Amino acid sequence: MSAGALPGFRDFYPESFSQRSWLFDRWRHAARGFGFQEYDGPPLEPLDLYTKKSGDEIVGQLYNFEDKGGRAVALRPEMTPTVARMVASKANALRKPVRWFSMPQLFRYERQQKGRLREHFQLNVDIFGEADVSADAELLAVACTVMRDCGLGPDDVKARVSDRRLLSAILRGLGVPDEALSAAFGAVDKIEREDQVALVKRFTTAGVSEEVAVKALAMVRASDFDALRRDFAGHAEVEEALTRFDEYRALLTAHGVIDYLQLDLSIVRGLAYYTGIVFELFDAKGEFRAICGGGRYDNLLQALGGVDMPALGFGMGDVVLGELLKARGKMPLGSADVDVWVAPVTAEFRRSAVEVATALRRVGARVETPLRDQSLGKQMKAANAAGARSIVFVGEGLRDRGEVEWKDLRGTEGTQTVIPLARLTDAVKAALAATP
């Protein structure tokens, strides 16, 4: 029997769990800062919830089985179908726009790669009931705020943004017929992974001329706003899409995240249910997979829940983001979660040390005290190993004068002071408030 975790799954020892908690705190802080409410759903869902959205081919990527009631079920591979079902079921009762976020653990049975496991945690942020471009801007602002809260600025991360309506308008303006748009989108989606010959063939197989294909691919690669305005001056559909994007950029400036933005028409988000502005976040050096991806999917609630409501959202996984943070030196090393070690000087003072520890815990300190008799030397080593920020010595001073000794362990030359027990809790509270 193997003693390790299943392939593609992770054990979270205290240090890595502390790092995960640090990341979760930043996810929550960013989402709540924009007024989003946290929700969750079941990790096990009916299989057809996913096949209805993505087709039967998704089954090969799922952990799916028949339960004891004969139902076809699957561990959730994503959160969008669940939240769509939840919102659709109470659509009339919810205050609009709906701003929800969640941090589920998701499961996919697929080949492991760098940045992709068979389970991961993911920040999901969604807005329902608002069609205005202000919702699109706010959604990207949340994602960029997470980056900033993690210490990743515009030099570290770029938000590559496109609009499927703009790309459709450009393609139509070049002469691509509506029945060939799907193939054209497929070619654009592969623009970084296939050579020019293969990309052009995708167009020509769909009935588009080679000349138009070459011109379309060149425009996508350039992603030049000014050139698009010149080339499509007077084209109503393209001009409308560009005007919408101007407002989007103005709002991102107001949100203070415009420096993250990079127009990139090659971002189409291969999933067909996206309908408008789409985006993916990548590290600026191009060393990792996408950190985050999402966009507008106005028709999905109608398809999954029979409710006509505009919607948009993104997912940001912990695996790639964690790798990037570690590579850039932004991920904390992990905390031992001990603020104060309370050390009885001799066995006589063990109960007194427990009483002192209890008082400190009641003011919010994380406190450890030995569970058996130990010399002070061993206790000092144990306190350092636990990462304790300070140590309180409990001995004769407490018994004779109501005092303890408090030593700061954070500096190379920790200071040690005598303090009345009555003042210790206030002093520890102040030290906790001053700790980053």
Secondary structure, DSSP 8 states (H G I E B T S, - for coil): ---S--TT-----HHHHHHHHHHHHHHHHHHHHTT-EE----SEEETHHHHHHH-GGGGGGS-EEE-TTS-EEEE-S-SHHHHHHHHHHTTTTS-SSEEEEE--EEE-----BTTB-SEEEEEEEEEES--SHHHHHHHHHHHHHHHHHTT--TTTEEEEEEEHHHHHHHHHHHT--GGGHHHHHHHHHTTTTS-HHHHHHHHHHTT--HHHHHHHHHHHHH--HHHHHHHTTT-HHHHHHHHHHHHHHHHHHHHT-GGGEEE-TT---S-TT--SEEEEEEETT--SS-SEEEEE-TTHHHHHHS----EEEEEEEHHHHHHHHHHTT-S-------SEEEEESSGGGHHHHHHHHHHHHTTT--EE--SS---HHHHHHHHHHTT-SEEEEESHHHHHHSEEEEEE-SSTT--EEEEEHHHHHHHHHHHHHH--
